[in-house]
Amino acid sequence: MLKLPLPEMTTKNLILRKLSLRDIADVFEYAQSPLVGPNAGWQPHENISESEEFIKYSIKKREFGQPGIFAIVHRDHNKVIGTIEVHSYKEYKGEIGFVLNPRYWGKGYILEAAMAVIVYAFEILELERLQYGYFLFNKRSERVCQKLGFQFEGILRKKFQNYDGVVIDEAVASITKEDYRNGSLPWLDEFKKALKVDYEGFTLYNQ
């Protein structure tokens, strides 16, 4: 199966690149935190082997027609501080998902990474729709959703079974291709001026 493009992208503070096994220690640092996994629906990692298995799984996803997972690398620290991806990909649509090391919360990094992935979703993957789902108790994720310009669509009742077996509601929002093209994202034009994309065959922004 032909693998989808997963370029390296550089923003003001971050590099987004393919996740690799050399990132195990950085991933485990935040994946073991009770502040991270439960907000995304998965159990905190109990040992570094679980982080290794997650990375192997993320690499394997590309063999099954999924774009794969970006490592979010802090440029100054050369450290993986989270991951972000377009998952549930199906030709014309996908869903954005991410986690971030709590030590780096409140600094705008997840917004920066998500903006890059939104550009990737519509300009490289050429999606018609990018979805954003979050749990109702996750107010940080809700605020990120709003700042990025996703349009709230509603609440899917009993949508997700958590790792502890509890079935919970999920809020859903989206950006469509028309939203992306018609100026509905006020941050987009300025952000693209600093975005660099490095992928063979693509000459997208500031090469």
C-alpha positions in Angstrom: 0.0 0.0 0.0 1.3 3.4 -1.0 2.2 5.4 2.2 0.7 8.8 2.7 3.1 11.8 3.0 4.3 12.6 6.5 6.6 15.6 6.0 8.8 17.3 8.5 7.3 20.7 9.4 9.0 23.5 11.2 7.2 26.3 13.1 8.4 29.1 15.3 9.1 26.9 18.3 8.6 23.4 17.1 9.6 20.7 14.7 7.0 18.1 13.7 8.6 14.9 12.4 8.0 11.1 12.3 8.0 9.5 15.7 10.8 7.0 16.1 12.1 4.5 18.7 14.8 6.9 19.7 12.0 9.0 21.3 11.0 6.3 23.9 12.4 8.2 27.0 10.7 11.5 26.1 7.4 9.8 25.4 7.4 7.8 28.6 8.2 11.0 30.6 4.7 12.4 29.8 2.8 9.2 29.0 3.1 8.1 32.6 1.5 11.2 33.8 -2.1 11.0 35.1 -2.7 14.4 33.5 -2.2 13.1 30.0 -3.7 9.7 29.1 -7.0 9.9 30.8 -7.8 13.2 29.0 -7.3 11.3 25.7 -9.0 8.1 26.8 -6.0 5.9 27.5 -4.4 4.6 30.7 -1.1 6.2 31.8 1.9 4.1 30.9 3.2 2.0 33.8 6.6 1.3 32.3 8.8 2.4 29.5 8.0 -0.8 27.5 4.4 0.5 27.0 5.8 3.6 25.5 8.0 1.5 23.2 5.0 -0.5 22.1 3.0 2.7 21.4 5.8 4.0 19.2 6.0 0.7 17.3 2.2 0.8 16.8 2.4 4.4 15.5 5.0 3.4 13.0 3.0 0.4 11.9 -0.1 2.5 11.3 1.5 3.9 8.1 1.5 0.4 6.6 -2.3 0.3 6.8 -3.2 3.5 5.0 -3.0 6.0 7.9 -0.8 9.1 7.7 1.0 8.3 11.0 2.0 10.2 14.1 4.1 13.3 14.3 6.5 13.8 17.2 6.2 17.3 18.5 9.8 18.4 19.1 10.8 21.6 21.0 13.4 23.3 18.9 15.4 24.8 21.7 15.4 21.7 23.8 15.6 19.1 21.0 13.1 17.2 23.1 9.9 15.4 22.1 7.1 17.0 24.2 4.1 15.3 22.7 2.5 13.8 19.6 -0.1 14.9 17.1 -1.7 13.1 14.2 -4.6 12.9 11.7 -6.2 9.6 12.6 -9.3 7.8 11.4 -8.2 8.8 7.9 -10.5 7.8 5.0 -9.6 9.5 1.7 -11.6 12.8 2.2 -11.8 13.0 6.0 -9.8 12.5 9.2 -9.7 13.5 12.9 -7.0 15.5 14.7 -5.7 14.1 17.9 -2.8 15.1 20.2 -1.2 15.0 23.6 1.4 17.3 25.3 3.8 17.0 28.2 2.2 18.9 31.1 5.5 20.7 31.7 4.8 22.5 28.4 1.2 23.4 28.9 0.0 27.0 28.7 2.7 28.1 26.3 0.8 27.9 23.0 2.8 24.9 21.7 -0.2 22.7 21.0 -1.9 25.4 19.1 1.2 25.9 17.0 1.5 22.1 16.3 -2.2 21.9 15.5 -2.1 24.8 13.1 0.7 23.0 11.2 -1.3 19.8 11.1 -4.4 21.7 9.8 -2.4 23.1 6.9 -1.1 19.5 6.3 -4.6 18.1 6.4 -6.0 20.4 3.8 -3.0 21.2 1.6 -1.2 17.9 1.5 -3.8 15.2 2.4 -6.4 17.4 0.6 -9.1 16.6 3.1 -12.7 17.8 2.8 -13.3 17.6 6.5 -11.1 17.6 9.6 -12.8 16.6 12.8 -11.9 17.4 16.4 -13.4 15.4 19.3 -13.0 16.0 23.0 -14.4 14.8 26.2 -16.7 17.3 28.0 -14.6 17.3 31.1 -11.5 18.3 29.2 -11.8 22.1 29.2 -8.3 22.7 28.0 -9.0 20.7 24.8 -12.3 22.6 24.4 -10.4 25.9 24.5 -7.9 24.7 22.0 -10.7 23.7 19.7 -12.2 27.1 19.8 -9.0 29.0 19.3 -8.2 26.9 16.2 -11.5 27.8 14.6 -13.2 24.5 14.6 -17.0 24.8 14.4 -18.9 23.0 17.2 -21.4 20.5 15.8 -22.8 18.7 18.8 -22.4 16.1 21.5 -22.3 12.4 20.6 -23.9 10.6 23.6 -22.1 7.5 24.8 -19.6 7.8 22.0 -16.4 6.4 23.6 -15.6 3.6 26.0 -12.8 4.7 28.3 -9.9 2.5 29.3 -11.6 2.0 32.6 -14.8 0.7 30.9 -16.9 3.8 31.5 -18.8 4.9 28.4 -18.7 8.7 28.0 -20.0 11.5 25.8 -17.8 13.3 23.2 -18.2 16.8 21.8 -17.5 17.0 18.0 -16.4 20.0 16.0 -14.9 20.3 12.5 -13.2 22.4 9.9 -14.2 21.8 6.3 -12.3 22.6 3.1 -14.6 25.5 2.5 -13.8 26.9 6.0 -10.1 26.5 5.3 -10.4 28.3 1.9 -12.8 31.1 2.7 -11.0 32.9 5.5 -12.8 31.4 8.4 -9.5 30.7 10.2 -8.1 34.2 11.1 -4.7 32.8 12.1 -4.0 31.0 8.9 -2.4 33.5 6.5 0.1 34.8 9.1 0.9 31.4 10.4 1.8 30.1 6.9 4.4 32.8 6.5 6.6 31.1 9.1 5.7 27.5 8.3 8.4 25.4 6.6 7.5 22.0 5.1 10.2 19.6 4.0 9.0 16.6 2.0 10.3 15.3 -1.3 8.0 16.4 -4.1 6.4 19.2 -2.1 7.4 22.9 -2.2 4.9 24.2 0.3 5.8 27.4 2.1 9.1 28.9 2.8 11.4 26.2 1.3 
